[in-house]
């Protein structure tokens, strides 16, 4: 394991940002792709099965969103992690990353600090 300053900046920025973006992706239902493992199908974006003619279709072909949420969060976290590792102002990015949990809470709850909806 390396202990260089740039790796530490990357790891901290990636870990913090991944956790926050995962909560946001889950709350806003934003997935890069949807997997239907019983059918062997992968579709781009978030797709919900709403078959009115046969409600059992959701049981026969359950959708798995977790993979899409995880990849969405990982890509966003990778971008910020690389920026933090390569930039001379990595400390400023880390300070911003420390404040992201407050923003994620506001986004996930759907309210701003005055109680109104975003």
N, C-alpha and C positions, 0 to 999 in steps of 0.2 A: 504494500500500500504506500502510495506516495503522500508526502505531507507538504507539498509545495503550497505557496500562498494562493496561486491561481486555482489549484484543485480544491482547496478549502472553500474558496469563493464560489466555485461551480457547485460543489456539493451542497452548500448551505442554500444557495439560490435555487437549485433544482428541487431539493427536498421541500422547501417552504412553498415554492410556486406550484409544485405538483399537487400537494395536499389541498391547496386553495383552489386551483383550477379543477380538480376532481370534484370538489363540493359544488362549484359553480356549474360544471357540466351536468352533474346529477340533478341539481335543483332546476336548471333551465332545460333539461332533457336534450342536451346537445351531444350527439355521438357522431364520430367520423363514419362509423358503419354499424350495421345491425347484422347479427349472425342468427340464422335459423339452423341449428345443428342437426335437427332431425331430418331436414330436407337437404342439408349440405349446401345452403345458399348464403352468400354474403352480399348484402346490399349497401350501397353508399348512403350515408345519412341515417337519420332516425326514422324507422318505419314501425308503426303500430298495426297489429292485425285487428281489424274491426269488421269482421264478416257478419253482416246482418242476417244473411240467409242461413248460416250455420254457425251459431255461437261456439260450438265445440271446436271450431277451427283453431282458436287460440290455444286450446289444450293439445291439439294434434301437432301444431307447429309453433311451439313457444319461441319467442324471440329472446335473444341474449344481447343486452345492451352494454353489459359491463366492459367487454373488450373495447367497444367504441369509446366509452367514457374514459377508460384508462389511456388509450392511445391519444385521444384528444388532449388530455391533461399532460401526458408525457411530451408531446410535441411542443406545446406552449412552454413547458418547464425547460425543455432542452434549449429553446431559443434564448430565454432569459438567462439560463445557466452559462451558455457560451458567451453571451454578452458580458456577464459579470466576470467570467474568467479572463476574457481578453481585454477588457477595458481598464484603462488606468484609473478610472473613477469607480472601481468595483465596490469600494466601501460605500459610496452613495447609493449604489444599487442594492447593497445589502441592507442599508437603513430603510430603503423603500420596501424591500421584501419583508422586513420586520413589521411594517404597517399594513401589509396586505390582508392579514386575518380580519381586521376590522372591516375592510372593504368587502371581503368575501362574505362576512356575516350579513352585511347590508344587502348584498346582491342575492344571497340565498334566501333571506327572509322576505325580500320583495318590498322592503320599506326603507326610506331614507332616515336620517337622524331626527327629523322633525315628526316622524310618524306617518308621513304620506307615502303612497306607493310610488315606486320608481317607474 
